[in-house]
Amino acid sequence: MPKISPVNKLLWVLILGVVCFSIFPNLFSGYWLLDVFSNFKLQYVIISIILLISSYFILERKRMALVILSISLLWNAYYILPYYVSNIANIDTKKELKLSSVNLWSGNTKIDFVKKYIQEEDPDVLVLMELTPAWESQLKTSITAYEHKELVARTDNFGIAVLSKFPMNFTVKYFRQSTMPSIVADFEVGNATLTLVATHPVPPLGQAAFESRNQQLLDIVENRPRFSEYLIIAGDFNTSSFSSHFRKLTTGDLRDSRIGFGLLPTWPADYPILQSTLDHILVSDPIKVIERSTGPSIGSDHLPISIKIGIR
């Protein structure tokens, strides 16, 4: 039997590793650590392409390697490519609305960056994650344009707020017995009644937290009949759209607002090579997404996101 060189061994370990990390998190989605690895499908595509080129020039049994890597590429492309297919239809809208969602991060000291982003974006509705009493005090003068607001400041990382230039009826909710607050707001835009659900489940670090996150997000969707036909769900979901648990949220009339606008990764803000999208805005079918963007780094570990929608 011919001796396999260390380089060839390493290549085969990497090839088998990338295909396992690509597929297993979606096939066996009930375990928290596997689910974490579902977040990095764009990185797996890049690694697979590098390995494909390396295998072609280095490996003797390159055909098998090329087949395995092609499976990895196709599997990951299935999750990624829909975000680059435009779904912008020529539909007239009666009223437009801009919404921004900002994860402040309780340890963020770049207060001026946050204020500048809010001022420049000037959204009609502003969702804030990780609102602490200190952040509430710091932003007091920057949110005077928002006459209608519900602020739930906390000393941990799960304070939350919704601020609006429209009159709103606010309710603080704890979905599926979660101890982390969400805010449900109903308001009128033109002749339509909209429901906004702002939410921030716990990060899935451990099986119990993983299940809590999944149950909180799923409970919101299971309560869909209680909300308006025009529904927006926004916040830091602590999951990427590549997770099987995220995909359960879009099996009905809800869709990811990024479709047609790209992946728009948001976390970790300062490490682009590792970035995935944890901050989301889901919208129901009657809502047209006109613009969708990710903002600059504002000192948080998350990038802020904005959306402009049209009401038919």
N, C-alpha and C positions, 0 to 999 in steps of 0.2 A: 504494500500500500504506500503510495507516494506521501511524503511528509508535507503537511500543510504549514505554510509560512505563518509567522505571527501576524503579519499584515492581513493575510486572507482570513485568519481566525477572527481578528478584530472586525473586519468588514462584515462577516457573517453574523457576528454578535449584534452589530449595529443594525443590520438589515432585519433580522428577526425581532429585535427590540422595537424598531420604529413601526413595524406592522402590528405588533402586539399592542403597543400603546395607542395606535390608531383605532383598532377595532374593539379590543376588549372592554374599554370603558362604556361603549354603547351596547355591547352584548350582555355584559354583566354589570348593570347600572345600579344594583342595590347596595353596593359597598362604597362608602364615602371616599376612600383613597383612590379607587379606580375612577370614580366620577371626576375627581380633581384633574386627572390626566386628560379628560375629554376636552378641556379648555384650550388646548394648544394645537389644534389641527392645522393652522397655517404654518406653525413651526415644523410640524411633521411633514408637510408638503415640501418645505425648503430642504429639510434633512433628506427626504426621499430622493429629491432631484440630485443632490450632491452625491448620495450613495449610488444612484443610478449611473452617473457619469464615472465615478470611481470604479464601480464594478465592471463597466464596459472595458476599461483599460487595464484592470489589474487581475480580475478573477478569471480562472480557466473555465469554471462551470458558470459562465455568465448568464446563460439562458434562464436557469432556475432563479437566479438573483433578479433578473429583469422582470420575470413574471411576478415574483413576490412583491417587488417594489411597485410594479404597476397596480397591483391590488391595493397597496397602501395609498398610492396617488388617487386612484379612482374613488376609494372609500372617502377620503378626506375632501376631494373635490365635490362629492355629492352634498356635503354640508356647506361648502364655501361658495360655490358658483351662483346659487340663487340670489345671493346678496349683491351680485353684479349684473343681474338682469333687470333692466328698468321696468317698472310697473306703473309709471306715471301716465295716466290716461287724460285725455282732453275732456275733462268733466268740469262744467261750470260750478263754481262754489259761491254761495250767497254771503258767506262770512269767513274771515280768516283769523287764526289765533296762533300766537307764538308761546311756546312753553319751554322753560329751561329747568334742568334737574342738576343740582350741584351737590356733590359729596364734599363737605367742608373739610373733613378729617379733624378730629378733636385735637390733634397735635400740630396742626398747621399754624405757622406764625406769619405767613405772608398775607396778612389781612388786606393790604392794598391791592394785591392781585385779584382777590375775590371781589372786592368792591368794584374794581375796574371792569371785570367780566360782567357783573350784574348791570353796571351802568351802560356798557357798550351793547350788550345783548338786548337790554330793556324788554324782557318778555312780558306778556300779559299775565302769565301765571308762572310762579317760581316755586319749585320744590327744593327743599333743603334737607340733606341727610347729615347725620352726626352733629346736630345742633346742640351745643352746650350752653349753659348760662353765660359763659364768657363770650361765645360767638354771638349770642342774642344781643348782648350789650354792645359788642363791636360793630354790629351791622345795623344798629338802631337807626342811624341817620341815612343809611343806604336803602332802606326799605319803606321810606315814608310815602312813596308813590303807590304802595299797596295798601289800600284802605281796608281791604277784607283779608283777614289772615287767621290762621290757627297755628300756634307755635307750642310744641311740646318739647321743651328743653330738658335734657338729662345730663347727668355727669358722666355717663358711659358713652359708648359710640352709637347709641340708637335713638338720640333725639331726632325729631322730624318736624317739618313745618311746610305748610302750603300758604302761599301769599298770592293775592289776586287783585287785579284791577276791576274785575267783575264782582257783583254781589254773589256770595256763595253761602250755602248752608253746609257747615262742617260737622263731621262726626268722627271722634277718635275710636278706632276699632282694633280689636285684638283677634286676628283671624286664627282659627283652629287652636284656640287657647294659648297662642303665643304670648309671651310676656313683653314682646316688642311692639310698640304702637304703630299702627298705620292710620292714615287720615283719608276719609271718604268725603268728597266734596261734590255737591250738585250745584250747577249754575246754568244760566241761560246765555246762549250765543245766537243772536238773531232770533229765529223762531224755534231753535232746537234746544232741548235740555241735555246737557252733558254731565257725565259722572267721571270724576277723576279719583283714582285710587293711588295714593302715594304710599310706598311700602319699602321696608328695609329689613329683610330677614337676617338671621345670624349667619356668619360664614360657616361652611360645612367642615369644620375641623373636629372630627370625631363622628361616630355613627349617630349619636343622639342629636347633635347639632345639624348634621346632614338631613336627618329625618324631619327635624323641626322646620328647616328651610323649605323642604319639599312640600310639607303639609301646609305651611302658611301660604305659599304661592298657589298651590292647588285649590285651597279653600276659597281664595279670591275668585278663581275661575268657576268653581262650582256654585258660587253665589251670583253668577252672571245674570240669571233671570231677575234678580232684585235691582240691578243697575239699569241705567238708561240704555237705549239703543246705541247712543253715542258714548262709547266708553274708552277711557284712556287709563292705562296702568303704567306708572312711572316710578323709577327709583333704582337703588342699588340692589339687584336681585341676588348678588353673590353667587351667580352661576352664569356661564356663557351660553350662547344659543346652541352650542354643539352638544350640550348635555341632553340626554334622553328625557330628563325631568323638565327642562325648559320646553322641549318640543311638545310636551303634553299641554302646555298653556296655549298653543296655537292650533289645536285640533278643531276648534269651533269657529266662531266668526272673528276671532282676534288674530292679528298678524303683527309680525315684527316690523316696526317702522323703518328699519334700516334696509329692507328689501329694495334693491335698485340703487342704493346709495353706497354700498360697500360695507365692509366689516366694522369700520369705525371703532377700533379698540380703545379702551378707556383705562385699563389697569394692567400692570403697575405704571403709573404716569411717567416715571423717569427712566424706564428700562424698555425702550421700544422693541428690542429683540424678543422679549418675553411677553409682550402685551396680548391680552385677550379682552373681550367685551363683557364686563359685569354690570354695566349700567344700561338700562333698557327703557324703552317706551313702546308699549303695545297699544294698538288702536283697533277699534272695531271696523267692520267693513264699510259702513256709510261715511267714514272719515277718509278724506284724501290727504295723503302726505305730500306736501309741496316742497319742503326742504328738510334735510336732516343733517346735522353736523356735530362734530366733536370740537370742543374748545381747546385753548392752550393750557399749559400747566399753570395751576394757580396755587401751587404749594401743597396741594393734597396728594395722596397716593392714587387718587382717581382723577381723570379728566372730566370736565363738565360736558353735558350734552344739551343740544337744543333742537327743537322741531317747530316747523310751521305747518299747520294743518288747515284744510279747507272744509267747511261744512256744506254739504250739498243741499 
